[in-house]
Amino acid sequence: MSTIKQAMAAPDRANENLAQKIEMAGSFSHEDPVSSNSSAPSDEGHEELLAWSRIRLTFRDAFSEFFGTFIMLLFGDGVVAQVVLSEETKGNYQSISWGWGLGVMLGVYVAGKSGGHLNPAVTLANCVFRGHPWHKFPIYAISQILGAMAAAAVVYGNYISAIDAFEGRGVRTVTGPTATAGIFCTYPAEFMTRTGMFFSEIVASTILQFVIFALADGGNTGAGALMPLALFFLIFGIGACFGWETGYAINLARDFGPRLVSYMVGYGHEVWSAGGYYFWIPMVAPFFGCLLGGFLYDAFIYEGKSPVNTPMLGLPRLFQFRRSVWSNTYQDPMSSRV
């Protein structure tokens, strides 16, 4: 009986084996020899791809902040260039506010994997009030500055012919009726005092961080998935309402990176000395403003974990020199990660 069953099953097994051979003949397996004319990737190329994937993962935050800031500055400096060089025939001050708002919105979309800070002062506020790892602060800040520099260089390269036509071939000025240095970084109005410059930047930066924390607060109305769009309106509003006096840099990377590029392409030492050496104010004031904005929001509105909502505002932790403490500012040592 068993012999009969085996005999009946034999044709089925033969058909299965034949089908498998036909299927294998129609496609290459990992072990099949590939002819020299085949376009299939080699094992070496596959290993290189995996190696780049590892690099991309390792530097994900750096790449994210670099390109997010790059996009922000492309639109921001780009719109200023178009308005200035066209002598306001292709836009006006409100166009600049729109352009910067769009730049921030699109930059945040690009840099979503890292949180879309795009601003060293915003990163610092997140380290202080939201437990963002301290060791990431220099990585974020350097990436943001480099992204801003790269964008300024691209904008300069794109508009170099227009700058030559506007100022004169090879002429690069910081002040005067045909100055173009303001395309890349901010300069204060002539009537501004040193105190007024500093105060103006602090006010705008405080508003920036206060509203960012409000938009990100799940316990408040929050912006959720509409965060980038909400930031568009925030930046547009700051520019439209508080931008005239100093140009609302509110961001070290946005101002210092392009200022350095403008110095390197020939605008000279005046990029540092103009406005009574104004250049240091947009480098320093945004940090004070963003810290103040974060403090005000946490002190009066925020109900989540924050050093402001701990005894003595969390100041005793500043003297606890342990890695578990300095990884962030408020998490319990048992739950902190570095």
C-alpha positions in Angstrom: 0.0 0.0 0.0 2.8 2.4 0.9 4.5 1.6 -2.4 1.4 2.6 -4.3 1.2 5.9 -2.3 4.9 6.7 -3.0 4.4 6.0 -6.7 1.4 8.3 -6.8 3.3 11.1 -5.0 6.4 10.8 -7.2 4.9 12.8 -10.2 3.8 15.6 -7.8 7.3 15.8 -6.3 8.8 15.8 -9.8 6.5 18.7 -10.9 7.4 20.7 -7.8 11.1 20.2 -8.4 10.6 21.2 -12.1 8.7 24.4 -11.1 11.4 25.3 -8.6 14.1 24.9 -11.2 12.2 27.1 -13.7 11.6 29.8 -11.1 15.3 29.8 -10.1 16.3 30.0 -13.8 14.2 33.1 -14.2 15.9 35.0 -11.3 19.2 35.4 -9.6 19.6 34.3 -6.0 22.3 35.7 -3.7 24.5 32.8 -4.6 23.9 32.9 -8.4 26.8 33.9 -10.5 26.2 37.3 -12.1 27.6 38.0 -15.5 29.8 41.0 -16.1 27.0 42.7 -18.1 24.6 42.6 -15.1 23.6 45.8 -13.4 22.9 44.2 -10.1 24.9 45.8 -7.2 27.9 44.0 -5.9 28.4 43.0 -2.3 31.0 45.8 -2.0 28.5 48.4 -3.1 25.9 47.0 -0.7 28.4 47.2 2.2 29.2 50.8 1.2 25.5 51.7 1.3 25.2 50.2 4.7 28.2 52.1 5.9 26.7 55.4 4.7 23.5 54.5 6.4 25.4 54.1 9.6 27.1 57.4 9.1 23.8 59.1 8.4 22.2 57.6 11.5 25.2 58.7 13.7 25.1 62.3 12.4 21.3 62.5 11.9 20.8 65.4 14.2 23.7 67.3 12.7 22.6 66.8 9.2 19.0 67.6 10.1 19.9 70.9 11.7 22.4 71.8 9.0 19.9 71.4 6.1 17.0 72.8 8.1 19.0 76.0 8.8 20.3 76.0 5.2 16.7 76.0 3.8 15.7 78.7 6.3 18.5 81.0 5.2 18.1 80.3 1.5 14.6 81.7 1.6 15.4 84.4 4.2 18.5 85.9 2.6 17.1 85.2 -0.8 14.0 87.4 -0.3 16.1 90.2 1.2 18.4 90.0 -1.9 15.5 90.2 -4.3 13.9 93.2 -2.5 17.1 95.2 -2.1 18.6 94.5 -5.5 15.3 95.2 -7.4 15.0 98.4 -5.5 11.7 97.2 -4.1 10.2 96.6 -7.6 10.0 92.9 -6.8 8.9 93.1 -3.2 8.9 95.2 -0.1 9.4 94.9 3.7 6.3 92.7 4.0 7.7 90.4 1.4 10.8 90.0 3.6 8.5 89.0 6.5 6.7 86.5 4.3 10.0 85.1 3.0 11.5 84.5 6.5 8.3 83.0 7.7 8.3 80.5 4.8 12.0 79.8 5.3 11.4 78.9 9.0 8.4 76.8 8.2 10.1 74.8 5.5 13.3 74.5 7.5 11.4 73.0 10.4 9.8 70.5 8.0 13.3 69.5 6.8 14.8 69.3 10.3 11.9 67.5 12.0 14.0 64.5 13.0 16.2 66.7 15.2 13.3 68.8 16.6 13.8 71.7 14.1 15.6 74.1 16.4 17.5 76.0 13.7 18.7 78.4 16.4 21.4 77.9 19.1 19.3 80.0 21.5 16.3 77.8 21.0 18.5 74.7 21.6 19.8 76.2 24.8 16.3 76.9 26.1 15.4 73.3 25.3 18.5 72.1 27.2 17.6 74.2 30.2 13.8 73.8 30.4 13.0 70.6 28.4 15.7 68.2 29.2 17.4 68.3 25.8 20.8 66.5 26.3 23.5 69.1 27.0 26.1 67.2 25.0 24.1 67.8 21.9 24.2 71.6 22.3 27.5 72.2 20.5 26.6 69.7 17.8 23.3 71.5 17.1 24.9 75.0 17.3 27.8 74.2 15.0 25.5 72.5 12.4 23.2 75.5 12.5 26.1 78.0 11.9 27.5 75.9 9.1 24.1 75.5 7.4 23.6 79.3 7.6 27.0 79.9 6.1 26.4 77.5 3.2 23.1 79.1 2.4 24.6 82.6 2.5 27.3 81.5 0.1 24.7 80.0 -2.3 22.6 83.3 -2.2 25.7 85.3 -2.9 26.7 83.1 -5.8 23.1 83.3 -7.2 22.9 87.1 -6.9 26.5 88.1 -7.6 25.7 89.5 -11.0 22.8 91.5 -9.6 25.1 92.8 -6.8 27.7 93.9 -9.4 25.0 95.7 -11.3 23.6 97.4 -8.2 26.8 98.5 -6.5 29.4 98.3 -9.3 31.6 95.4 -10.4 33.8 94.4 -7.5 32.3 97.0 -5.1 31.0 95.7 -1.8 29.7 98.2 0.8 28.2 97.8 4.2 26.6 101.3 4.6 25.3 103.9 2.2 22.6 104.1 -0.4 23.8 101.1 -2.4 24.9 98.9 0.5 24.2 95.2 0.0 25.8 93.7 3.2 22.3 93.8 4.8 21.2 91.0 2.4 23.2 88.5 4.5 23.1 89.7 8.1 21.4 92.4 10.2 22.4 96.0 10.9 20.6 98.4 13.2 18.9 101.6 12.2 21.2 104.6 12.6 19.1 106.2 15.4 19.4 103.1 17.6 21.3 103.3 20.9 23.4 100.4 22.2 20.8 99.8 24.9 18.0 100.0 22.4 19.7 97.5 20.1 20.1 95.0 22.9 16.6 95.4 24.2 15.0 95.1 20.8 16.7 91.7 20.2 15.8 90.5 23.7 12.1 91.4 23.3 11.9 89.6 19.9 13.8 86.5 21.2 11.6 86.4 24.4 8.4 86.4 22.3 10.0 83.7 20.0 10.7 81.2 22.8 7.6 82.0 24.8 5.3 81.2 21.9 7.4 78.2 20.8 6.9 76.6 24.2 3.2 77.4 24.0 2.9 75.8 20.6 4.7 72.7 21.7 2.8 72.3 25.0 0.5 69.3 24.8 -1.2 70.5 28.0 -2.1 73.8 26.3 -4.0 74.2 23.0 -0.7 73.4 21.2 -0.1 73.3 17.5 0.5 69.5 17.0 1.2 68.6 13.4 0.6 72.3 12.4 3.7 73.4 14.3 5.6 74.5 11.2 2.7 76.5 9.9 2.2 78.1 13.3 5.9 79.0 13.3 5.4 80.7 9.9 2.9 83.0 11.4 5.1 83.6 14.5 8.1 84.6 12.5 6.0 86.7 10.1 4.5 88.5 13.1 7.8 89.2 14.8 9.2 90.6 11.5 6.2 92.7 10.8 5.9 94.1 14.3 9.4 94.1 15.8 11.8 93.9 12.8 12.5 97.4 11.7 15.0 98.6 14.3 17.5 95.8 14.2 16.4 93.4 11.6 15.2 90.8 14.1 18.2 88.4 13.9 17.0 86.6 17.1 19.4 83.8 16.1 23.2 83.6 16.4 23.5 81.2 13.5 21.3 83.2 11.2 23.4 86.4 11.8 27.0 85.3 12.5 27.2 82.6 9.8 26.2 84.9 6.9 28.2 87.8 8.4 31.3 85.7 8.3 30.6 84.7 4.7 30.1 88.4 3.8 33.4 89.2 5.3 35.1 86.5 3.4 33.7 87.5 0.0 34.9 91.1 0.3 32.7 93.3 2.4 35.6 93.9 4.7 36.1 94.8 8.3 33.1 97.0 8.4 30.8 94.0 8.7 32.1 93.9 12.3 32.5 97.6 13.1 29.2 98.9 11.7 26.6 100.2 14.1 29.2 100.6 16.8 30.4 97.0 16.6 26.8 95.8 16.7 27.7 92.3 15.5 28.0 90.9 19.0 24.5 91.9 20.1 22.6 89.3 17.8 25.2 86.8 19.0 24.4 87.3 22.7 21.0 88.9 23.2 19.0 85.9 21.7 20.3 83.6 24.4 19.1 86.0 27.2 15.8 86.5 25.4 15.1 82.8 24.8 16.0 81.9 28.4 13.7 84.6 29.6 10.9 83.5 27.3 11.2 79.9 28.5 11.3 80.9 32.1 8.2 83.1 31.8 6.2 80.3 30.1 7.2 77.7 32.6 6.7 79.9 35.6 3.2 81.1 34.7 1.7 78.6 32.4 3.5 75.3 32.0 2.5 72.4 34.3 4.9 69.8 33.2 8.4 68.9 34.3 10.7 71.9 34.3 13.4 73.2 36.6 11.1 76.2 37.2 8.6 73.8 38.8 11.2 72.3 41.3 12.4 73.7 44.6 14.5 76.9 44.2 14.0 76.8 40.5 16.3 73.8 40.1 19.4 75.9 40.9 20.8 73.4 43.4 21.3 71.0 40.5 23.9 73.3 39.0 26.2 72.2 41.8 25.6 68.5 41.4 28.5 67.5 39.2 27.2 64.1 38.1 26.7 62.9 34.6 23.1 61.9 35.3 22.3 65.5 36.3 24.2 67.3 33.6 22.7 65.2 30.8 19.7 67.5 31.3 18.3 69.9 33.9 15.3 68.3 35.5 14.9 64.5 34.9 15.5 62.1 37.8 18.9 60.5 37.8 17.3 57.0 37.4 15.5 58.0 34.3 18.0 60.3 32.6 19.8 59.1 29.5 22.9 60.5 27.8 
